[in-house]
Amino acid sequence: RMGVLSPKERARLDKAGRLGVAKKPDEAMKVYREVFGNEPPWGKWAEAYYETQAASTGGRQTTLTQLRALSAREPDNDVYRMWLAKTLSYEPKTRMEALGLLESIRDSGSVEQARTIWRQTLVWEKENPAALPSMEAYNKRYPDRELQESLTRLRSERARVIQEGERQRGFDALKTRDMTTAQQKFEDVLKRAPKDVGALVGLGFVRLDQKRFTDALALFDQARTLAPQRADVAEGYETAQYWSAMERGAALESRDAAAALAAYQMAQSVRPGEDGPTLA
């Protein structure tokens, strides 16, 4: 039913191949259709046919439909999945699907060609955080110095996004006075990034609410060293300094009047308009 190609037809197909290489897919497809009609060919001509058709005017969607049908009919055929992945890789919006297919190819006859396509797709998407899992899988299978650098950047970006999300959830909890959640989120951020100013400030305000003024002062002091110009740092530091001095003065009144007096004078210097230190 497939028929036997004549020498003349083979010569025409060679010409179609040259037209495809010369970036003339529409002319190449005209030759393919004259030889094969409207049905895609099988065997050695199939890959070149699908690639040329995908590059031709209006041919990409037809090619994807045909290759999806082939892959669905023979789900264990790595060659069809590789052809489909290659076609998908040419458009940014379908590259994530391509990466998933390429990662699944294990057939010894296809794996090296798939590796080349996989790597090129990752190079195109090396700044895309969504490509991180596939890039990790590729580097685990095929260690690659260039992609390792991109992998390191993407991991850092992922950590930054996670950190920002945790910090924001901490501040959201702080606004609703859910101090348990706020404390947990800020502490989680600081475990990964001990110098995160936002988390230091957030945890400092949690400690103020808990009346752990000395701890709050230490947190705001650390934040002030890292970001002295931030208004929330200055506000928190002043509040912690004031209440820490007041707490220290109250604790010392019964056993060391001079030290208690010094603590109250410190509080008075921080907030001259407050009556508390003066009365104390």
GUTIMI-284817 format. One line per field, with one value per residue: residue number from 1; residue in three letters; x, y, z of N, C-alpha, C in turn. Coordinates in Angstrom, 3 decimals, decimal comma. Example, Ala and Ser with C-alpha at 12.3 -4.5 7.8 and 13.67 -1.06 7.14 Angstrom:
2
num c(1:2);
residu c(ALA:SER);
n.px c(13,190:12,850);
n.py c(-5,690:-2,250);
n.pz c(7,800:7,080);
ca.px c(12,300:13,670);
ca.py c(-4,500:-1,060);
ca.pz c(7,800:7,140);
c.px c(13,200:12,900);
c.py c(-3,300:0,030);
c.pz c(7,800:7,870);
end
This chain:
280
num c(1:2:3:4:5:6:7:8:9:10:11:12:13:14:15:16:17:18:19:20:21:22:23:24:25:26:27:28:29:30:31:32:33:34:35:36:37:38:39:40:41:42:43:44:45:46:47:48:49:50:51:52:53:54:55:56:57:58:59:60:61:62:63:64:65:66:67:68:69:70:71:72:73:74:75:76:77:78:79:80:81:82:83:84:85:86:87:88:89:90:91:92:93:94:95:96:97:98:99:100:101:102:103:104:105:106:107:108:109:110:111:112:113:114:115:116:117:118:119:120:121:122:123:124:125:126:127:128:129:130:131:132:133:134:135:136:137:138:139:140:141:142:143:144:145:146:147:148:149:150:151:152:153:154:155:156:157:158:159:160:161:162:163:164:165:166:167:168:169:170:171:172:173:174:175:176:177:178:179:180:181:182:183:184:185:186:187:188:189:190:191:192:193:194:195:196:197:198:199:200:201:202:203:204:205:206:207:208:209:210:211:212:213:214:215:216:217:218:219:220:221:222:223:224:225:226:227:228:229:230:231:232:233:234:235:236:237:238:239:240:241:242:243:244:245:246:247:248:249:250:251:252:253:254:255:256:257:258:259:260:261:262:263:264:265:266:267:268:269:270:271:272:273:274:275:276:277:278:279:280);
residu c(ARG:MET:GLY:VAL:LEU:SER:PRO:LYS:GLU:ARG:ALA:ARG:LEU:ASP:LYS:ALA:GLY:ARG:LEU:GLY:VAL:ALA:LYS:LYS:PRO:ASP:GLU:ALA:MET:LYS:VAL:TYR:ARG:GLU:VAL:PHE:GLY:ASN:GLU:PRO:PRO:TRP:GLY:LYS:TRP:ALA:GLU:ALA:TYR:TYR:GLU:THR:GLN:ALA:ALA:SER:THR:GLY:GLY:ARG:GLN:THR:THR:LEU:THR:GLN:LEU:ARG:ALA:LEU:SER:ALA:ARG:GLU:PRO:ASP:ASN:ASP:VAL:TYR:ARG:MET:TRP:LEU:ALA:LYS:THR:LEU:SER:TYR:GLU:PRO:LYS:THR:ARG:MET:GLU:ALA:LEU:GLY:LEU:LEU:GLU:SER:ILE:ARG:ASP:SER:GLY:SER:VAL:GLU:GLN:ALA:ARG:THR:ILE:TRP:ARG:GLN:THR:LEU:VAL:TRP:GLU:LYS:GLU:ASN:PRO:ALA:ALA:LEU:PRO:SER:MET:GLU:ALA:TYR:ASN:LYS:ARG:TYR:PRO:ASP:ARG:GLU:LEU:GLN:GLU:SER:LEU:THR:ARG:LEU:ARG:SER:GLU:ARG:ALA:ARG:VAL:ILE:GLN:GLU:GLY:GLU:ARG:GLN:ARG:GLY:PHE:ASP:ALA:LEU:LYS:THR:ARG:ASP:MET:THR:THR:ALA:GLN:GLN:LYS:PHE:GLU:ASP:VAL:LEU:LYS:ARG:ALA:PRO:LYS:ASP:VAL:GLY:ALA:LEU:VAL:GLY:LEU:GLY:PHE:VAL:ARG:LEU:ASP:GLN:LYS:ARG:PHE:THR:ASP:ALA:LEU:ALA:LEU:PHE:ASP:GLN:ALA:ARG:THR:LEU:ALA:PRO:GLN:ARG:ALA:ASP:VAL:ALA:GLU:GLY:TYR:GLU:THR:ALA:GLN:TYR:TRP:SER:ALA:MET:GLU:ARG:GLY:ALA:ALA:LEU:GLU:SER:ARG:ASP:ALA:ALA:ALA:ALA:LEU:ALA:ALA:TYR:GLN:MET:ALA:GLN:SER:VAL:ARG:PRO:GLY:GLU:ASP:GLY:PRO:THR:LEU:ALA);
n.px c(0,832:2,026:3,668:6,396:9,170:10,260:13,386:13,352:11,522:12,869:15,013:13,669:12,830:15,271:15,870:13,837:14,730:17,072:15,956:14,627:16,777:17,823:16,149:13,644:10,876:8,207:8,451:9,725:7,735:5,864:7,049:7,187:4,441:3,723:4,970:4,166:1,479:-1,304:-0,869:1,273:4,619:6,166:8,904:12,270:11,880:10,147:10,818:12,152:10,089:8,043:9,406:9,916:7,325:6,347:7,784:6,779:4,438:1,681:1,850:2,617:0,706:-0,741:1,258:1,809:-0,643:-0,697:1,615:1,010:-1,105:0,204:1,936:0,097:-1,090:1,023:2,345:4,746:6,693:9,566:10,692:8,636:7,762:10,028:10,186:7,851:8,462:10,608:9,375:7,629:9,490:10,278:8,657:8,182:5,925:5,249:7,387:7,771:6,220:7,624:10,051:9,256:8,603:11,081:12,661:11,637:12,534:14,215:15,098:17,728:18,374:17,449:18,174:20,525:20,115:17,840:18,949:20,500:18,481:17,096:19,026:19,381:16,845:16,775:18,801:17,572:15,615:16,904:16,684:14,262:12,322:10,504:11,688:13,455:13,187:13,506:16,022:17,570:17,215:18,436:21,133:21,797:21,811:23,460:26,147:26,864:28,729:28,055:25,231:25,064:25,772:23,552:21,655:22,404:21,830:19,041:18,210:18,925:17,200:14,751:14,912:14,924:12,364:10,739:11,537:10,707:7,956:7,426:8,223:6,362:3,991:4,461:4,323:1,661:0,383:1,213:-0,193:-2,778:-2,534:-1,766:0,374:1,781:1,935:3,233:5,707:6,729:6,994:8,819:11,042:11,604:12,464:14,776:16,369:17,233:18,298:20,089:20,590:18,434:16,772:14,061:12,811:14,126:13,168:10,398:10,282:11,276:9,158:7,281:8,477:8,309:5,538:5,274:6,404:9,074:11,438:14,243:15,177:13,898:15,186:17,778:17,334:16,391:18,624:20,493:19,247:19,376:22,082:22,412:20,605:20,447:18,910:16,234:12,869:11,092:12,850:14,170:11,989:11,176:13,539:13,746:11,402:11,872:14,207:13,309:11,311:12,808:14,641:12,864:11,831:14,165:14,786:12,601:13,072:15,393:14,871:14,396:16,808:19,050:19,278:20,662:21,386:18,862:17,894:19,594:18,704:16,065:16,618:17,823:15,599:14,092:15,629:15,353:12,629:11,634:9,187:7,541:5,731:6,166:8,965:9,837:8,142:8,808);
n.py c(-1,209:1,187:1,614:1,786:3,833:5,517:5,959:8,585:9,837:9,610:11,275:13,677:13,893:14,157:16,670:18,100:17,828:19,365:21,853:22,249:22,447:24,778:26,656:26,913:26,020:25,962:25,536:23,078:21,489:21,431:19,719:17,365:16,793:16,324:13,912:12,218:12,761:13,764:12,445:11,917:10,652:7,423:5,791:6,549:9,098:10,417:11,987:14,277:15,231:15,953:17,909:19,824:20,460:21,592:23,936:25,237:27,527:27,968:25,331:24,335:23,720:21,652:19,716:19,273:18,189:15,806:14,485:14,270:12,505:10,218:9,698:9,186:6,886:5,109:4,955:4,090:4,620:6,158:7,672:9,030:10,658:12,197:13,592:15,067:16,577:18,078:19,718:21,105:22,497:24,728:26,907:29,308:29,136:26,459:25,071:24,017:21,727:20,325:19,895:18,127:15,847:15,262:14,626:12,168:10,360:7,383:5,444:3,750:4,234:6,741:8,470:10,075:11,936:13,123:14,215:16,324:18,028:18,500:19,845:22,206:23,330:23,889:25,788:27,875:28,434:29,172:31,239:30,958:30,266:28,143:26,130:24,928:22,308:20,498:21,249:20,523:17,753:17,206:18,005:16,219:13,853:14,450:16,009:19,449:22,248:24,891:24,922:24,347:26,717:28,300:26,805:27,183:29,922:29,906:28,350:30,037:32,153:30,878:30,320:32,935:33,847:32,106:32,889:35,575:35,186:33,792:35,729:37,775:36,470:36,328:39,055:39,539:37,932:39,265:41,656:40,792:40,070:37,482:36,095:33,737:32,442:34,499:34,661:32,096:32,200:34,329:33,361:31,082:32,252:33,539:31,402:30,482:32,787:34,646:37,395:38,765:41,642:42,426:40,211:40,258:42,689:42,138:39,961:41,314:43,088:41,186:40,244:42,564:42,692:40,440:41,306:40,889:42,606:42,999:41,055:41,983:44,445:43,607:42,401:44,573:46,179:44,722:44,807:47,537:47,926:46,730:48,065:51,106:53,300:52,696:53,393:51,823:50,281:52,177:53,084:50,725:50,149:52,358:52,042:49,510:50,071:51,978:50,581:48,468:49,735:50,787:48,411:47,302:49,228:48,946:46,367:46,749:48,489:47,712:46,732:48,102:51,185:53,264:52,156:51,646:54,238:55,212:53,654:54,567:57,205:56,778:55,822:58,145:59,870:58,736:59,006:61,901:63,176:61,456:60,591:58,452:57,587:59,861:60,008:57,535);
n.pz c(0,000:0,654:-1,473:-3,841:-4,045:-6,918:-8,728:-9,707:-8,037:-5,619:-6,131:-6,267:-3,636:-2,361:-3,278:-1,987:0,609:0,485:0,002:2,400:4,200:3,225:4,263:3,012:3,439:2,461:-0,301:-0,196:0,992:-1,030:-2,868:-1,296:-1,019:-3,653:-4,058:-1,897:-1,535:0,497:2,833:5,596:5,242:5,957:7,667:6,593:5,592:7,201:9,523:8,485:6,932:8,823:10,287:8,328:7,532:9,903:9,931:7,778:6,193:8,222:9,031:11,509:13,563:12,385:12,220:14,948:15,765:14,263:15,230:17,940:17,766:16,744:18,929:20,947:19,957:19,960:22,723:23,845:22,062:21,689:19,660:18,296:20,370:20,720:18,259:18,483:20,786:19,831:17,924:19,608:21,097:19,695:20,128:22,657:24,403:24,470:25,407:27,973:27,992:26,051:27,392:29,409:27,888:26,689:28,872:29,519:27,671:26,987:25,304:23,735:21,087:20,605:22,594:22,563:20,495:21,518:23,790:22,756:21,753:24,113:25,660:24,120:24,330:27,052:27,179:25,809:27,678:29,996:31,832:32,940:35,704:35,776:34,355:36,017:37,404:35,218:34,334:36,523:36,405:33,929:34,409:36,355:34,935:32,759:33,435:33,154:32,597:31,753:31,939:34,616:35,846:35,184:36,519:39,174:39,430:39,027:41,180:43,273:42,718:43,070:45,821:46,751:46,006:47,498:50,029:50,097:49,954:52,365:54,203:53,644:54,368:57,044:57,814:57,119:58,993:61,257:61,042:61,539:64,092:64,658:66,287:66,700:64,193:62,788:64,124:63,531:60,700:60,298:61,707:60,191:57,792:58,687:59,395:56,959:55,873:57,695:57,754:56,775:56,545:56,632:57,867:60,343:61,369:61,415:63,242:65,395:66,033:66,766:69,115:70,648:71,027:72,576:74,836:75,209:75,548:75,571:73,800:71,514:71,186:70,545:68,060:66,499:66,662:65,238:62,740:62,297:61,913:59,454:57,792:58,133:57,329:57,151:57,966:59,516:60,929:62,533:64,040:65,381:66,791:68,532:70,081:71,261:72,649:74,488:76,033:76,954:78,607:80,522:81,601:82,657:84,569:86,359:87,309:88,746:90,816:93,537:94,424:93,478:93,415:92,118:89,618:88,642:88,421:86,421:84,302:83,975:83,319:80,848:79,403:79,512:77,972:75,503:74,925:75,499:75,937:77,315:80,252:81,940:82,519:83,926:86,189:87,326);
ca.px c(0,000:2,913:4,270:7,856:9,610:11,103:14,607:12,999:10,902:13,933:15,766:12,839:12,861:16,572:15,725:13,029:15,616:17,959:15,134:14,388:18,024:17,997:15,094:12,554:9,981:7,004:8,826:10,009:6,467:5,219:7,647:6,746:3,035:3,672:5,433:3,435:0,087:-1,630:-0,550:2,686:5,333:6,749:10,298:13,388:11,490:9,135:11,315:12,376:8,771:7,367:10,158:9,694:5,928:6,199:8,385:6,087:3,353:0,485:2,022:3,025:-0,381:-1,024:2,324:1,594:-1,806:-0,301:2,581:0,296:-1,870:1,158:2,423:-1,006:-1,309:2,162:2,926:6,088:7,604:10,339:10,998:7,526:7,780:11,153:9,786:6,858:9,172:11,412:8,458:7,155:10,582:10,533:7,812:8,327:4,748:5,108:8,677:7,702:5,737:8,741:11,022:8,710:8,735:12,490:13,163:11,119:13,083:15,279:15,483:19,140:18,497:16,941:18,530:21,543:19,481:16,952:19,805:20,852:17,281:16,822:19,964:19,093:15,619:17,151:19,561:16,577:14,789:17,789:16,306:12,873:12,256:9,707:12,552:14,411:13,175:14,079:17,461:18,171:17,230:19,445:22,472:22,048:22,097:24,568:26,768:27,138:29,213:27,280:23,893:25,204:25,737:22,142:20,961:22,709:21,060:17,617:18,005:18,970:15,967:13,669:15,051:14,524:10,903:10,184:11,836:9,815:6,611:7,371:8,294:5,080:2,998:4,743:3,767:0,202:-0,015:1,469:-1,302:-3,984:-2,127:-1,524:1,794:2,401:2,282:4,223:6,999:7,197:7,411:10,040:12,148:11,941:13,254:16,085:17,179:17,847:19,011:20,186:20,709:17,256:16,348:12,616:12,480:14,615:12,214:9,138:10,431:11,437:7,826:6,667:9,053:7,714:4,191:5,441:7,073:10,465:12,024:15,683:15,328:13,479:16,248:18,896:16,933:16,367:20,000:21,098:18,640:19,861:23,435:22,298:19,809:20,247:18,007:14,834:12,046:10,536:13,955:14,352:10,820:11,250:14,680:13,406:10,403:12,514:15,164:12,536:10,675:13,868:15,157:11,831:11,781:15,384:14,661:11,650:13,691:16,511:14,457:14,460:18,132:20,138:18,571:21,455:21,272:17,474:17,823:20,271:17,833:14,949:17,155:17,989:14,268:13,677:16,367:14,818:11,310:11,542:7,821:6,789:5,690:6,547:10,323:9,956:7,483:9,582);
ca.py c(0,000:2,344:1,832:1,827:5,088:5,397:6,784:9,982:10,351:9,742:12,485:14,831:13,975:14,736:18,107:18,647:17,924:20,519:23,066:22,400:22,934:26,150:27,477:27,121:24,909:25,917:24,884:21,675:20,790:21,230:18,502:16,235:16,473:15,751:12,523:11,412:13,160:14,486:11,615:11,953:9,411:6,609:5,443:7,492:10,443:10,966:13,049:15,491:15,722:16,642:19,120:20,806:20,889:22,468:25,231:25,838:28,452:27,330:23,886:23,893:23,114:20,366:18,796:18,909:17,299:14,509:13,847:13,894:11,299:9,111:9,423:8,584:5,548:4,281:5,719:3,630:4,947:7,350:8,468:9,942:11,668:13,101:14,489:15,988:17,497:19,000:20,710:21,933:23,304:25,934:28,001:29,467:28,761:24,999:24,468:23,222:20,408:19,681:19,447:16,941:14,716:14,950:13,992:10,800:9,505:6,512:4,492:3,939:4,742:8,116:9,270:11,079:13,014:13,813:15,003:17,565:18,874:18,853:20,882:23,457:23,880:24,451:27,017:28,895:28,721:29,149:32,266:30,694:29,419:26,938:25,116:24,446:20,846:19,817:21,535:19,678:16,378:17,133:18,081:14,977:12,822:14,889:17,198:20,461:23,430:26,084:24,820:24,365:28,124:28,709:26,076:27,876:31,178:29,602:27,911:31,243:32,885:30,141:30,551:34,320:33,935:31,419:33,716:36,738:34,719:33,501:37,007:38,466:35,780:36,742:40,392:39,419:37,402:40,328:42,611:40,205:39,727:36,048:36,161:32,411:32,255:35,509:34,233:30,933:32,585:35,138:32,492:30,228:33,055:33,827:30,185:30,410:34,038:35,320:38,851:39,301:42,786:42,382:39,196:40,755:43,706:41,485:39,217:42,318:43,549:40,069:40,241:43,693:42,289:39,434:42,020:40,422:43,846:42,856:40,314:42,885:45,439:42,955:42,213:45,872:46,671:44,014:45,355:48,911:47,821:46,338:49,034:52,224:54,339:52,250:54,030:50,837:49,863:53,241:53,080:49,547:50,267:53,314:51,438:48,455:50,716:52,624:49,619:47,680:50,551:50,835:47,084:47,160:50,089:48,347:45,190:47,142:49,460:47,219:46,288:48,973:52,420:54,054:51,531:51,860:55,646:55,334:53,037:55,492:58,358:56,330:55,828:59,550:60,472:58,166:59,628:62,992:63,602:60,447:60,846:57,257:57,613:60,955:59,568:56,436);
ca.pz c(0,000:0,716:-2,772:-3,923:-4,650:-8,113:-8,653:-9,945:-6,802:-4,618:-6,474:-5,878:-2,170:-2,016:-3,537:-0,890:1,780:0,305:0,175:3,837:4,796:2,748:4,883:2,056:3,776:1,618:-1,562:0,110:1,225:-2,331:-3,422:-0,482:-1,319:-4,993:-3,975:-0,917:-1,408:1,738:3,993:5,978:4,903:7,017:7,432:6,655:5,176:8,104:10,408:7,689:6,500:9,928:10,645:7,269:7,598:11,060:9,610:6,635:6,514:8,765:9,191:12,846:14,305:11,747:12,623:16,348:15,824:13,726:16,120:19,172:17,444:16,691:20,283:21,699:19,424:20,367:23,840:24,193:20,964:22,053:18,472:18,068:21,445:20,462:17,173:19,040:21,680:19,024:17,359:20,714:21,657:18,905:20,603:24,110:25,195:24,555:25,746:29,195:27,577:25,368:28,387:30,057:26,967:26,497:30,096:29,609:26,604:27,487:24,269:23,384:19,740:20,527:23,762:22,275:19,740:22,463:24,680:22,051:21,722:25,506:26,092:23,430:24,919:28,353:26,919:25,500:28,863:31,165:32,797:33,327:36,907:35,536:33,755:37,023:37,611:34,056:34,311:37,553:35,882:32,867:34,996:37,091:33,938:31,903:34,049:32,131:33,322:31,396:32,525:36,069:36,246:35,111:37,578:40,435:39,450:39,189:42,567:44,106:42,467:43,735:47,260:47,019:45,892:48,669:51,191:50,060:50,273:53,797:54,917:53,486:55,197:58,415:58,036:57,085:60,302:62,236:60,943:62,152:65,455:64,802:66,597:66,578:62,779:62,407:64,663:62,780:59,351:60,362:62,118:59,049:56,862:59,276:59,362:55,631:55,582:58,992:57,624:56,094:57,360:56,827:58,867:61,636:61,820:61,731:64,491:66,448:66,440:67,498:70,468:71,372:71,433:73,630:75,933:75,322:75,036:75,344:72,545:70,434:70,999:69,856:66,661:65,820:66,586:64,105:61,524:62,133:61,351:58,049:57,016:59,069:56,815:57,113:58,991:60,441:61,801:63,527:64,933:66,238:67,697:69,587:70,963:72,031:73,558:75,565:76,941:77,576:79,713:81,562:82,232:83,447:85,743:87,305:87,910:89,614:91,848:94,921:94,865:93,017:93,060:91,182:88,301:88,207:88,030:85,131:83,285:83,727:82,592:79,469:78,799:79,396:76,847:74,245:74,716:76,477:76,187:78,068:81,703:82,702:83,085:84,892:87,426:87,917);
c.px c(0,862:3,542:5,781:8,264:10,504:12,363:14,303:12,394:11,936:14,772:14,989:12,835:14,205:16,545:14,919:13,869:16,540:17,199:14,847:15,604:18,258:16,928:14,011:11,505:8,741:7,300:9,091:8,717:5,719:5,740:7,177:5,316:2,885:4,071:4,529:1,942:-0,129:-1,333:0,929:3,365:5,779:8,233:11,245:12,991:10,618:9,650:11,512:11,048:8,102:8,086:9,935:8,269:5,714:6,741:7,656:4,943:2,112:0,633:2,305:1,903:-0,763:-0,005:2,132:0,433:-1,428:0,638:1,957:-0,496:-0,961:1,621:1,341:-1,247:-0,199:2,910:4,340:7,118:8,318:10,617:9,884:7,491:8,902:10,810:8,789:7,547:9,981:10,539:7,946:8,228:10,797:9,707:7,913:7,139:4,568:6,403:8,630:7,179:6,857:9,748:10,548:8,855:10,198:13,088:12,761:11,752:14,288:15,782:16,899:19,324:18,110:17,552:19,561:20,970:18,557:17,762:20,165:19,679:16,976:17,740:19,666:17,847:15,914:17,962:18,599:15,813:15,626:17,483:14,893:12,832:11,477:10,547:13,496:14,359:13,806:15,576:18,191:18,272:18,313:20,859:22,813:22,442:23,323:25,208:27,263:27,503:28,367:25,897:23,949:25,171:24,305:21,339:21,181:21,911:19,580:17,312:18,016:17,701:14,782:13,708:14,597:13,002:10,233:10,361:10,908:8,389:6,442:7,381:6,962:3,986:3,201:4,159:2,241:-0,319:0,169:0,324:-2,561:-3,718:-2,087:-0,025:2,501:2,849:3,365:5,613:7,576:7,728:8,720:11,243:12,574:12,811:14,666:16,969:17,921:18,701:19,085:20,248:19,546:16,645:14,848:12,208:12,964:13,639:10,906:9,209:10,633:10,096:7,048:7,176:8,534:6,330:4,242:6,086:8,460:11,347:13,520:15,953:14,967:14,576:17,423:18,573:16,947:17,775:20,730:20,565:19,163:21,271:23,389:21,588:19,476:19,231:16,534:14,043:11,509:11,601:14,156:13,205:10,887:12,380:14,367:12,425:11,034:13,486:14,434:12,013:11,697:14,452:14,152:11,760:12,991:15,311:13,738:12,276:14,771:16,104:14,721:15,862:19,287:19,514:19,337:21,343:19,866:17,308:18,454:19,399:16,674:15,413:17,405:16,647:13,793:14,372:15,851:13,481:11,097:10,104:7,006:6,865:6,244:7,933:10,474:9,339:8,276:10,841);
c.py c(1,253:2,630:1,875:3,101:4,804:6,227:8,276:10,616:10,521:10,998:13,737:15,002:14,516:16,254:18,772:18,809:19,122:21,831:23,319:22,967:24,394:27,099:27,869:26,027:24,828:25,224:23,394:20,888:20,542:19,945:17,275:15,823:15,883:14,273:11,674:11,719:13,890:13,680:11,711:10,627:8,658:6,438:6,622:8,924:11,155:12,150:14,355:16,099:16,523:17,944:20,225:21,343:21,858:23,868:25,949:26,724:27,692:25,856:23,413:23,158:21,750:19,313:18,341:17,935:15,893:13,773:13,465:12,607:10,074:8,702:8,762:7,143:4,594:4,978:5,289:3,958:6,261:8,246:9,475:11,041:12,674:14,080:15,529:17,030:18,518:20,096:21,652:22,899:24,615:27,128:28,117:28,940:27,250:24,310:23,645:21,823:19,637:19,126:18,188:15,705:14,290:14,235:12,522:9,845:8,728:5,527:4,778:4,504:6,194:9,043:10,353:12,247:13,825:14,693:16,349:18,539:19,386:19,989:22,224:24,123:24,520:25,736:28,160:29,347:28,858:30,227:32,031:29,790:28,128:25,804:24,472:22,931:20,080:20,039:20,706:18,229:16,214:17,103:16,848:13,863:13,164:16,146:18,173:21,764:24,670:26,057:24,806:25,793:28,651:28,057:26,754:29,173:30,913:29,125:29,102:32,053:32,202:30,370:31,965:34,465:33,280:32,279:34,933:36,343:34,446:34,797:37,753:37,808:36,110:38,101:40,384:38,909:38,455:41,339:42,099:39,733:38,223:35,878:34,814:32,161:33,236:35,104:33,079:31,327:33,368:34,280:31,562:30,973:33,250:32,584:30,070:31,643:34,872:36,845:39,461:40,395:42,738:41,398:39,610:41,771:43,058:40,734:40,170:42,828:42,442:40,063:41,429:43,332:41,279:40,023:41,436:41,539:43,746:42,121:41,202:43,901:44,853:42,771:43,533:46,473:46,017:44,563:46,760:48,926:47,540:47,383:50,246:53,261:53,938:52,825:53,022:50,307:50,892:53,247:51,911:49,640:51,214:52,717:50,375:49,037:51,319:51,588:48,703:48,428:50,617:49,512:46,879:48,013:49,485:47,156:45,564:48,002:48,975:46,869:47,204:50,264:53,227:53,496:51,730:53,290:55,853:54,771:53,969:56,747:58,030:56,356:57,259:60,235:59,966:58,833:60,721:63,392:62,621:60,756:59,673:57,296:58,709:60,577:58,469:56,978);
c.pz c(0,000:-0,651:-2,703:-4,651:-5,850:-7,929:-8,849:-8,694:-5,700:-4,876:-6,069:-4,350:-1,676:-2,209:-2,426:0,370:1,687:0,475:1,653:4,546:4,426:3,276:3,875:2,265:2,892:0,281:-1,337:0,299:-0,080:-2,973:-2,643:-0,838:-2,726:-4,967:-3,091:-0,848:-0,093:2,998:4,335:5,643:6,149:6,717:7,438:6,307:6,215:8,929:9,650:7,247:7,612:10,297:9,607:7,307:8,760:10,773:8,482:7,100:6,972:9,072:10,600:13,577:13,725:12,176:14,064:16,482:15,358:14,679:17,460:18,936:17,389:18,087:21,129:21,261:19,854:21,506:24,236:23,120:21,268:20,853:18,216:19,133:21,215:19,336:17,672:19,923:20,898:18,430:18,440:21,207:20,911:19,361:22,118:24,914:25,311:24,984:27,038:28,895:26,888:26,366:29,099:29,182:26,826:27,704:30,163:28,604:27,115:26,437:23,778:21,979:19,595:21,563:23,449:21,469:20,636:23,412:24,049:22,044:23,121:25,952:25,438:24,003:26,274:28,189:26,604:26,744:30,136:32,195:33,360:34,565:36,700:34,949:34,773:37,223:36,452:33,980:35,364:37,075:34,815:33,462:35,815:36,125:33,112:32,512:32,992:32,828:33,027:32,035:34,044:36,598:36,226:36,227:38,931:40,543:39,691:40,604:43,518:43,954:43,140:45,245:47,627:46,992:47,101:49,911:51,254:50,434:51,760:54,623:54,849:54,311:56,671:58,730:57,990:58,429:61,385:62,237:61,611:63,580:65,694:65,044:66,477:65,147:62,348:62,882:63,849:61,406:59,378:60,777:60,988:58,043:57,403:59,364:58,039:55,327:56,860:58,916:56,845:56,974:57,643:57,895:60,259:62,217:62,250:63,050:65,662:66,950:67,157:68,934:71,289:71,874:72,574:74,885:76,234:74,758:74,747:74,036:71,354:70,141:70,231:68,369:65,895:65,702:65,411:62,783:61,250:61,546:59,857:57,195:57,890:58,610:56,859:58,278:59,991:61,393:62,909:64,539:65,907:67,246:68,848:70,589:71,853:73,051:74,761:76,549:77,599:78,773:80,856:82,314:83,140:84,709:86,785:88,014:88,923:90,797:93,266:95,376:94,446:92,498:92,009:89,756:87,747:87,709:86,649:84,011:82,947:82,975:81,115:78,738:78,562:78,223:75,500:73,914:75,745:76,810:76,993:79,580:82,499:83,309:84,146:86,233:88,114:88,591);
end
